[in-house]
Amino acid sequence: MSPNEEFVQFISKKLVDVGNLFAEKNMQYATVDEPLSDFTRGAMLLYGDASHELLYQTAKDYLAKHIAFLYAHGIVNKTEESLMDMVVYGLIMLYIVEKQRQQDRMERC
């Protein structure tokens, strides 16, 4: 197997793992009617509002704890867990961005 094939295989497997992690976390933290319920609660507690901008900010706040961990500890047992959580948060942030864009388009109409 070439180094590039090994790399692609590794990333492809991790993307499946991220999908599984997302499904697990979504069952823990979301509701049927509010997929961002954990972020909504966080935004309300931190900022008193749950606009898309503040949901996005809350996600950045959640990311910050993982980034701080990585800076403080380097490569340790929990490194992979933090990195996987960060990927999931990034995907959730993409969803928040999309919802904001949809709202912006609706307001322009």
N, C-alpha and C positions, 0 to 999 in steps of 0.2 A: 504494500500500500504506500502510495506517495505521501509526502508530508501534507500536501494540499488535500488529498483524499481523507487523510486522518483528521485534519482540521475540520473539513466539511462534515464528516461523520460525527465528530464531537459536538459541533454546533447544532447539527440537526437533532441529536439526542437531547441536548440541553433545551432546545425549543420545545420538544415534547414534554420534558420535565417541567418547564415553566408553565406550559398549558395545564398540566396536572396540578401544579402548585396553585395556579390561579383558580382552578375549579374548587380545590379544597378550601382556599381562603374565602372565595366567594360564598360558599355554603356557610361559613362561619360568620361573615361580617355583613352580608347583603340581605335584603329582603326582596320578595317578589316584586313589590311596588317601588322599591328604592334600592337600586343596585349599588349606589354610592353611600349607603346609610352610614357607614363608619366614617367616611370623609365628611358627610353632612354634619354628623354629631361633633366631629373634631372642629370643623369650621365654625359651628355655632358656639362651641366652648371657647375657642381661641379668638374669634373675630366678631361674634354676634350676628353673623350673616352666612348664608350658604350659597352665594352667587358662584357661578362657574369660576370666576377669577379667584375667589377665596377657597373654593374646593381645590383648585390648582395649587394655591399657596399652601394649603394644608398638606397636600401630597408632597410638596417640596419639604415641608417641615418633617414629615415622616421619613423622607429620604435622608434628611440631614443626620438623623440618629444613626443610620447605617453608614453614611460617609464618615461620621465621627468615629464609629467603631473601626472602620477600615484604617483610618489614619492612626488610631491609637494602638492597634494590635497587629497590623500586618497580616501575614498568611497564618492563620490558626484554624482550629476546628470549626469555628462558626463563620469563617470567611465566606465559604460557598453559600451558606444559608442567607447571609446578608446580601450577597451579590444577586442571588435568585430573587429575593424580595425586592431588590432595586429594579430588576427587570420587570417584575409584575407592576410595581408602582409606575414605571415608565409607560407601560401599556395602558394603565388606568388613566394616566395623565393625557395620553393621546385621545382617549375616549372623552375626557373632559374638554379638551381642545375642540374636538369635533362637535360636541354638544353646544359649545359657545359659538362656533361658526354657524351651526344650524339656527341658533337663536338670532344671531346677527343677520342672517339672510331673511328670517321671518320679519324682523323689525324693519328691514329695508323695503319689504313688499307693501 
